[in-house]
Amino acid sequence: MKLILLGAPGAGKGTVAKLLTAIDGSVQISTGDILRGAVQAGTELGKEAEGYMKRGDLVPDSLIMGIMENRLQEPDCEKGFLLDGFPRTIPQAEALKELLAKLGITLDMAVDIEVPRDVILDRLCTRRTCENADCQAIYNVKSNPTRQEGICDKCGSRVIQREDETEEAISHRLETYNEKTSPLIGFYEKEGLLISIEALNSDAVVNGVKEKLGL
């Protein structure tokens, strides 16, 4: 399958992507992952991107598209791919459309995961992350707490609330999403590629995608 996953922060894109990759061996690709991969590999584009990242600047679209072009041609993408959190803007979506046409790749669909704002706020405000950079296991104080309060089950490090997961920060992230990313729903609707799934759990989203693809 070749999909784009759309949805606000906390909609469950990452979880859905992991469940979908298990079905047919497609790979999950996020912008952060490909940027880090290019930096670690020491490619020319990776070195250029690293300069922006170290300064805390946004990596330009042209650079991201160059790295994406390389990534989509790697052998593990032959079985399919799930773009998680990319594209984020209409210009990126237009550039991606051109890139896929150039590579002869046809998208199956863009999946919009619809989750109510109050559910997202509750999900993210109660999320906790292991502070160990090599672990980063994710918990939830309500639905998936650690066995020992404040201590990671996997590595024994502290679990913390990330700075971008306070209610104030999440509200800001949702505003940014609504302003810059939600217009993509209209873009992919016009392309005839959009399916919207309103669901509070990841299994329901996965079943909706499978049904649409006839899996």
ZIPEDA-V745691 format. One record per run of one state. SS is the DSSP state (alpha for helix, beta for strand, coil for the rest). FROM is the first residue (numbers start at 0). TO is the last residue. Records with the same first field share a line. If there is no record, write none. Layout:
# ZIPEDA-V745691
SS = FROM-TO / FROM-TO
This chain:
# ZIPEDA-V745691
coil = 0-0 / 6-11 / 24-25 / 41-42 / 55-59 / 72-73 / 77-79 / 84-88 / 103-107 / 114-115 / 125-125 / 130-136 / 140-142 / 144-146 / 148-149 / 151-156 / 160-161 / 165-165 / 181-181 / 190-192 / 198-200 / 213-214
beta = 1-5 / 26-29 / 80-83 / 108-113 / 126-129 / 137-139 / 143-143 / 147-147 / 150-150 / 157-159 / 193-197
alpha = 12-23 / 30-40 / 43-54 / 60-71 / 74-76 / 89-102 / 116-124 / 162-164 / 166-180 / 182-189 / 201-212
